[in-house]
Amino acid sequence: MKRNIKTNIEHYGEDYQRFLGAIAPPIFEASNFAFSSYEELEEHHKGKIDKFVYTRGGNPTIKLLEDKIAMLEKGEECRAFSSGMGAITSSILSLVKSGDHIICLRGIYGPTYNFIYNYLKRFDISSTFVDGRNPMDIKSAIKPNTKLIYLESPNTFLFEVFDLRAIANIAKENGIYTVIDNTWATPYFQNPIDFGIDIVVHSASKYLGGHSDVVAGVVVTNKRLIESINKNLHLLGGIIGPFEAWLILRGLRSLPARMELHQSNAIKIAEFLSEHPRVIKVNYPGLKTNPYYQLAISQMRGFSGLMSFEIEGGERELKRFINSLKIFTIAVSWGGYESLVIPGKHVFKDRVDVIDPSTNLIRISVGLEDADDLITDLDNALKIAFS
Ligand SMILES: Cc1ncc(COP(=O)(O)O)c(C=O)c1O
């Protein structure tokens, strides 16, 4: 029977009787798993039976999470990592070798940029950063040694949206792999594998966990590509802990309800900000007036709660605005139940190619509080900033 994603999130992969009827899956806080006999050990070594052996290779709590995420992202397999960066770096390393070239969108998450642009140089892996809003930018950057195109759509500061179908087609025509960071949209709102993207990565520390109490990452792809990602997981060791996997499983139960509320709150706030006389620009693809709106609705089913906006004035107004907020808390990260704020220049440090440090760009993560309370908070802080 075909089921809606909301039903699948709750029930897929669950088998209560496997765990003595427990409705919430147990946390298998075990490093290793016993063989019942010498013969079973031998069968396992010959690859004749599959069983849990050592948690770095697999664990029942982690496996339940991986099965659910693979289903949600419409991929064949998932592996969970101890952080989003663990998932991202292991995926990239599984695809490239010395002498290869990577094409990457310019506005990606800072540490991913650092890994691709700086860290990989020591292995003689080069990269070209492109705007990419016109997919032809990507096509023109292809070299004979290009192995991978790395994407984020929307990206998480300027909220530009990229044509995933066109980019996946260009990649396939040229025998190049594609990896996308789908953290902003979550699998509830976007499934890049539907458009031909090869690998989807997430920082599960954001909406998948949803409660700002866990750092984790996931990778979803097909059976062939997961094998080399698995090898990296074994060698580099960035496995998620069983308790963290359980926290993400617990967070996932409310993903649809949370995402709907993040979305409706964020749309109200984006509309309020876009009409405010002190706000120069709002970057949120869920606004019907946003230049990316039409492309966004052609590849996403909805919009999450992270956005940015630019205010008039200078450093004085920026400081006064941020310090006057009472509900929005100054903190990095996003995707939790609580509303957060961070100035752009603190996220994109030294990235003048992405944002001009003199602009008063502010990023907010809209949480699950009451939308009117959040709007009053922003309105009051804007009044104080410009008084
Ligand atoms: C878009 C994006 N991708 C990846 C990451 C990295 O995830 P983690 O912090 O779980 O390593 C982050 C973290 O902020 C992020 O914002």
The ligand as an ORCA input file, in Angstrom:
! r2SCAN-3c Opt
* xyz 0 1
  C      24.256     23.874      5.364
  C      25.101     23.128      6.347
  N      25.689     21.996      5.968
  C      26.470     21.287      6.794
  C      26.698     21.705      8.087
  C      27.629     20.920      8.961
  O      26.922     20.138      9.828
  P      27.473     19.704     11.299
  O      27.571     20.963     12.096
  O      26.437     18.761     11.764
  O      28.816     19.078     11.076
  C      26.078     22.852      8.558
  C      26.264     23.288      9.962
  O      25.956     24.392     10.345
  C      25.266     23.603      7.658
  O      24.685     24.754      8.038
*
